[in-house]
Every structure is written in structure tokens, then in C-alpha cells.
């Protein structure tokens, strides 16, 4: 079994950096230029791997057993 908790792995497009967190059980989106948080989507357990970007959507899984699809700009669950 792999331990993904020591650091956060990221994915990015030209404007946003996305990462999952096992610290606060959430996926985060940061402005790539300023570093400001754009949105956070809290789940029921750790998000250990980086989200996948596909078009305008961001996909990620959580240890709560669910897969999530969010709007990449707003973080709203689709």
C-alpha cells in the first residue's frame, strides 16, 4: 500500500492549480498566478490523489468512497 500523505500532488491548467488534501479532507483550487484559493470542496474523508482536469470539469475521488465532479471555475459539485 502506498502512502500518499507526506505531500500534496497537484494538477494544473494555465490558470489554476488543483490538489487534494488528506489534512482537511478536501480538494482545493488555487489561482496559479497569485496563489489565492479560488475554491475548496470538502468531502467525507481524505482526498489523497490530485484531481483530473477534463475540459471545464475537475474529477477526484475521496476515501469516503465517492467520486466527485466539480465545475473547474466555481468548485460547484456537478
C-alpha positions in Angstrom: 0.0 0.0 0.0 1.3 3.4 -0.9 1.4 6.4 1.5 0.3 9.5 -0.4 0.0 11.7 2.7 3.5 13.2 3.1 2.9 15.7 0.4 0.2 17.0 -1.9 0.3 16.2 -5.6 -1.0 18.7 -8.0 -2.5 19.1 -11.4 -2.7 22.4 -13.2 -4.0 24.2 -16.2 -2.9 27.7 -17.3 -4.9 29.5 -14.6 -5.5 27.1 -11.7 -3.6 24.6 -9.6 -5.7 21.8 -8.1 -4.7 19.4 -5.2 -6.4 17.0 -2.9 -5.7 17.1 0.9 -5.7 14.4 3.5 -5.3 17.1 6.2 -8.7 18.7 5.7 -10.5 16.1 3.6 -11.0 18.4 0.6 -10.0 19.3 -2.9 -8.6 22.8 -3.4 -8.2 25.1 -6.4 -5.6 27.9 -6.2 -5.0 30.8 -8.6 -1.8 29.8 -10.5 -0.6 33.4 -10.6 -1.4 34.8 -7.1 -1.7 31.6 -5.1 -5.1 32.7 -3.7 -7.6 30.0 -3.0 -10.4 30.0 -5.6 -12.5 27.3 -4.1 -12.5 24.3 -1.7 -14.8 21.3 -1.9 -14.9 19.4 1.4 -15.6 15.6 1.2 -16.3 13.0 3.8 -12.7 11.7 4.1 -9.2 12.2 2.7 -8.5 13.2 -0.9 -5.1 11.6 -1.4 -4.5 12.0 -5.2 -4.6 15.0 -7.4 -7.8 15.9 -9.3 -8.1 15.1 -13.0 -8.9 18.0 -15.3 -11.2 17.4 -18.3 -12.5 20.4 -20.1 -14.2 22.7 -17.6 -14.6 19.9 -15.1 -12.4 18.6 -12.3 -12.7 15.0 -11.1 -11.4 13.5 -7.9 -12.0 10.6 -5.5 -12.1 10.5 -1.7 -11.6 7.9 0.9 -15.3 8.4 1.7 -15.9 6.0 -1.3 -17.3 8.6 -3.7 -16.1 10.1 -6.9 -16.7 13.8 -7.4 -17.1 16.0 -10.4 -16.9 19.8 -9.9 -17.0 22.8 -12.1 -13.4 23.8 -12.5 -14.0 27.6 -12.0 -16.6 27.6 -9.2 -16.0 24.3 -7.5 -19.7 23.6 -7.5 -20.4 19.8 -7.5 -22.0 18.6 -10.7 
